[in-house]
Amino acid sequence: MKYTFVLVLGLLPLSAQAADNQEGFQATRQLTGELLNDKESFGGKVIDTMDVADYTYVQFAHGKEKLWLATSKTKVKKGDIVSFTDPTTMHKFHSKSLNRTFDQIYFVSTLNVKTKF
């Protein structure tokens, strides 16, 4: 009985975070920071990646959002956890090499990568 009670209490904070987008954002940021030992970072789990010329484009999941970043060519693969600080955000950015326009993309000078567990 004691274990059932503890389990229920343990799940309550997770459901509350899922309901509140801002809390979910903070929880994801905290988890990413803990995984990479960097409390000031922003990032998530890699969904997709593309290399072109000297750049790597990375789509990552941050909470329920799917976001894109671009950085200098970096070894990264699906399932990795990435984080970065101090991005430059661009809206409606058109990549000539990909012939694609991104609604929003983060340009980062340094990408921290933790390979999937």
C-alpha positions as a Markdown table, in Angstrom:
| # | Residue | x | y | z |
|---|---|---|---|---|
| 1 | Met | 0.0 | 0.0 | 0.0 |
| 2 | Lys | 2.8 | 2.4 | 0.8 |
| 3 | Tyr | 4.4 | 1.9 | -2.6 |
| 4 | Thr | 1.2 | 2.6 | -4.4 |
| 5 | Phe | 0.7 | 5.8 | -2.6 |
| 6 | Val | 4.3 | 6.9 | -3.4 |
| 7 | Leu | 3.9 | 6.0 | -7.1 |
| 8 | Val | 0.7 | 8.1 | -7.4 |
| 9 | Leu | 2.3 | 11.1 | -5.7 |
| 10 | Gly | 5.3 | 10.7 | -8.1 |
| 11 | Leu | 3.1 | 10.9 | -11.2 |
| 12 | Leu | 1.1 | 13.9 | -10.1 |
| 13 | Pro | 3.9 | 16.5 | -10.8 |
| 14 | Leu | 4.4 | 15.0 | -14.3 |
| 15 | Ser | 0.7 | 15.3 | -15.3 |
| 16 | Ala | 0.6 | 18.9 | -13.9 |
| 17 | Gln | 3.7 | 19.8 | -16.1 |
| 18 | Ala | 2.1 | 18.3 | -19.2 |
| 19 | Ala | -1.0 | 20.4 | -18.6 |
| 20 | Asp | 1.0 | 23.6 | -18.2 |
| 21 | Asn | 3.1 | 24.4 | -21.2 |
| 22 | Gln | 5.4 | 26.8 | -19.3 |
| 23 | Glu | 6.1 | 24.3 | -16.6 |
| 24 | Gly | 6.7 | 21.6 | -19.3 |
| 25 | Phe | 9.2 | 24.0 | -21.0 |
| 26 | Gln | 11.1 | 24.5 | -17.7 |
| 27 | Ala | 11.1 | 20.8 | -16.9 |
| 28 | Thr | 12.5 | 20.0 | -20.3 |
| 29 | Arg | 15.2 | 22.6 | -20.0 |
| 30 | Gln | 16.1 | 21.3 | -16.5 |
| 31 | Leu | 16.3 | 17.7 | -17.7 |
| 32 | Thr | 18.5 | 18.8 | -20.7 |
| 33 | Gly | 20.7 | 20.8 | -18.3 |
| 34 | Glu | 21.0 | 17.9 | -15.9 |
| 35 | Leu | 21.9 | 15.4 | -18.7 |
| 36 | Leu | 24.6 | 17.7 | -19.9 |
| 37 | Asn | 25.7 | 19.2 | -16.6 |
| 38 | Asp | 24.7 | 22.6 | -17.9 |
| 39 | Lys | 21.9 | 24.4 | -16.1 |
| 40 | Glu | 21.7 | 27.4 | -18.5 |
| 41 | Ser | 21.3 | 25.4 | -21.7 |
| 42 | Phe | 18.3 | 25.0 | -24.0 |
| 43 | Gly | 17.8 | 22.0 | -26.2 |
| 44 | Gly | 16.3 | 18.5 | -26.4 |
| 45 | Lys | 16.3 | 15.2 | -28.2 |
| 46 | Val | 17.4 | 15.0 | -31.8 |
| 47 | Ile | 14.7 | 14.0 | -34.3 |
| 48 | Asp | 16.4 | 14.7 | -37.5 |
| 49 | Thr | 19.7 | 16.0 | -38.8 |
| 50 | Met | 21.1 | 17.2 | -42.2 |
| 51 | Asp | 24.6 | 18.2 | -43.2 |
| 52 | Val | 25.3 | 20.7 | -46.0 |
| 53 | Ala | 28.6 | 22.3 | -46.9 |
| 54 | Asp | 30.0 | 23.5 | -43.6 |
| 55 | Tyr | 26.8 | 23.4 | -41.6 |
| 56 | Thr | 24.6 | 20.9 | -39.7 |
| 57 | Tyr | 20.9 | 21.4 | -39.3 |
| 58 | Val | 19.3 | 19.7 | -36.4 |
| 59 | Gln | 15.6 | 19.2 | -35.6 |
| 60 | Phe | 15.0 | 18.6 | -31.9 |
| 61 | Ala | 12.1 | 18.0 | -29.6 |
| 62 | His | 11.8 | 20.5 | -26.8 |
| 63 | Gly | 8.8 | 19.4 | -24.8 |
| 64 | Lys | 5.9 | 19.1 | -27.3 |
| 65 | Glu | 7.6 | 21.5 | -29.7 |
| 66 | Lys | 9.8 | 20.5 | -32.7 |
| 67 | Leu | 12.4 | 23.1 | -33.4 |
| 68 | Trp | 15.4 | 23.6 | -35.7 |
| 69 | Leu | 18.9 | 24.8 | -35.2 |
| 70 | Ala | 21.9 | 25.4 | -37.4 |
| 71 | Thr | 25.5 | 25.2 | -36.4 |
| 72 | Ser | 28.9 | 24.6 | -37.9 |
| 73 | Lys | 29.3 | 21.0 | -39.1 |
| 74 | Thr | 28.9 | 18.8 | -36.0 |
| 75 | Lys | 28.7 | 15.0 | -35.5 |
| 76 | Val | 25.2 | 14.4 | -34.2 |
| 77 | Lys | 22.6 | 11.7 | -34.8 |
| 78 | Lys | 18.9 | 10.9 | -34.1 |
| 79 | Gly | 18.3 | 10.2 | -30.4 |
| 80 | Asp | 21.2 | 12.3 | -29.2 |
| 81 | Ile | 20.5 | 15.0 | -26.6 |
| 82 | Val | 21.7 | 18.5 | -27.6 |
| 83 | Ser | 21.9 | 21.8 | -25.8 |
| 84 | Phe | 23.2 | 25.3 | -26.5 |
| 85 | Thr | 23.2 | 28.7 | -25.1 |
| 86 | Asp | 22.9 | 32.2 | -26.5 |
| 87 | Pro | 21.3 | 31.4 | -29.9 |
| 88 | Thr | 20.4 | 33.9 | -32.5 |
| 89 | Thr | 16.8 | 33.3 | -33.6 |
| 90 | Met | 15.7 | 33.9 | -37.2 |
| 91 | His | 12.2 | 33.8 | -38.5 |
| 92 | Lys | 11.3 | 32.9 | -42.1 |
| 93 | Phe | 15.0 | 31.9 | -42.8 |
| 94 | His | 15.5 | 30.5 | -46.3 |
| 95 | Ser | 18.4 | 28.1 | -46.8 |
| 96 | Lys | 19.6 | 28.1 | -50.3 |
| 97 | Ser | 21.6 | 24.9 | -49.9 |
| 98 | Leu | 18.4 | 23.0 | -48.7 |
| 99 | Asn | 16.0 | 25.1 | -50.8 |
| 100 | Arg | 13.9 | 25.3 | -47.7 |
| 101 | Thr | 12.4 | 28.1 | -45.6 |
| 102 | Phe | 12.3 | 27.6 | -41.8 |
| 103 | Asp | 9.5 | 29.4 | -39.9 |
| 104 | Gln | 12.0 | 29.7 | -37.0 |
| 105 | Ile | 15.5 | 28.5 | -36.6 |
| 106 | Tyr | 18.2 | 29.0 | -33.9 |
| 107 | Phe | 21.8 | 29.7 | -35.1 |
| 108 | Val | 24.3 | 28.5 | -32.4 |
| 109 | Ser | 28.0 | 28.8 | -32.3 |
| 110 | Thr | 28.5 | 25.7 | -30.0 |
| 111 | Leu | 26.4 | 22.6 | -29.8 |
| 112 | Asn | 26.8 | 20.3 | -26.9 |
| 113 | Val | 26.0 | 16.7 | -27.8 |
| 114 | Lys | 25.4 | 13.8 | -25.5 |
| 115 | Thr | 25.0 | 10.6 | -27.4 |
| 116 | Lys | 21.9 | 8.6 | -26.7 |
| 117 | Phe | 22.0 | 6.4 | -23.7 |
